[in-house]
Amino acid sequence: MSIAKRLQEIKSELPASTRLLAVSKFHPAELIQEAYDAGQRYFGESHVQELKEKVEVLPKDIEWHFIGHLQTNKVKYIAPYISMIHSVDTEKLLQVINAQAEKCGRVIPCLLEIHVAKEETKYGFDFDTARELLQSDRLQSLKFVSVVGIMGMGSLTDDENQTRREFASLHHFFQEMQSTVAPQFKELSMGMSGDYRIAIEEGSTIVRLGTTIFGERQY
Ligand SMILES: *Cc1c(COP(=O)(O)O)cnc(C)c1O
């Protein structure tokens, strides 16, 4: 099936409140161009160097989202143009993004990555640490980042109930924070190829799909 056809089918499943982020990591620029030609404008990448190479050759009106673990020393390379960083996993990283965004004279929309999966290797805040940060006045001094929501990944499991519980807990936290944090807090980024239907049912506003659109990645 063509990429255009897959995009069309996925989009027909999404409610108006859910955006599709096309995760293009490890896929060549030609395939991204194909998705672009079919109307897709939001793409997600998880490696700074790979992203840089793609940005140079692809259309300038693409909105690039960073979704991978981001090292503080690499923030400066993406700060000039990145549309959103989904994977802010420490307060330190948020401070560095703020400093680099200031140098570029822009405000970078960020999501706090929340760890809900069983796997221990995944990055992210736990709920309590994220809540403390979101409710503190430390965020107010970071004028060049806008924390617009949270991102989460479900466990690698076939147990749909487990996945649903994890997404529901993210949604619950998201709503709790929405009522106490500033009005720009509106994005709940959750759902990948294996679990996005559950994520939509649990209130996702951005699903991040790679394999469903582009097929298996060639590492
Ligand atoms: C790779 C990746 C995705 C997309 O995964 P698929 O299973 O191919 O849809 C989504 N989110 C993050 C954070 C990823 O690293």
The ligand as a MOL file (V3000), in Angstrom:
LIG
                    3D

  0  0  0     0  0            999 V3000
M  V30 BEGIN CTAB
M  V30 COUNTS 15 15 0 0 0
M  V30 BEGIN ATOM
M  V30 1 C 9.9910 5.2710 17.2340 0
M  V30 2 C 9.0470 6.0090 18.0820 0
M  V30 3 C 7.6830 6.0800 17.7430 0
M  V30 4 C 7.0610 5.3680 16.5570 0
M  V30 5 O 7.0830 3.9900 16.7290 0
M  V30 6 P 6.2130 3.0260 15.7800 0
M  V30 7 O 6.0020 1.8120 16.6250 0
M  V30 8 O 7.0530 2.7450 14.5840 0
M  V30 9 O 4.9540 3.7040 15.4470 0
M  V30 10 C 6.8580 6.8410 18.5580 0
M  V30 11 N 7.3210 7.4850 19.6340 0
M  V30 12 C 8.6300 7.4430 19.9940 0
M  V30 13 C 9.0630 8.1920 21.1920 0
M  V30 14 C 9.5150 6.6910 19.2370 0
M  V30 15 O 10.8050 6.6630 19.6140 0
M  V30 END ATOM
M  V30 BEGIN BOND
M  V30 1 1 1 2
M  V30 2 1 2 3
M  V30 3 2 2 14
M  V30 4 1 3 4
M  V30 5 2 3 10
M  V30 6 1 4 5
M  V30 7 1 5 6
M  V30 8 2 6 7
M  V30 9 1 6 8
M  V30 10 1 6 9
M  V30 11 1 10 11
M  V30 12 2 11 12
M  V30 13 1 12 13
M  V30 14 1 12 14
M  V30 15 1 14 15
M  V30 END BOND
M  V30 END CTAB
M  END
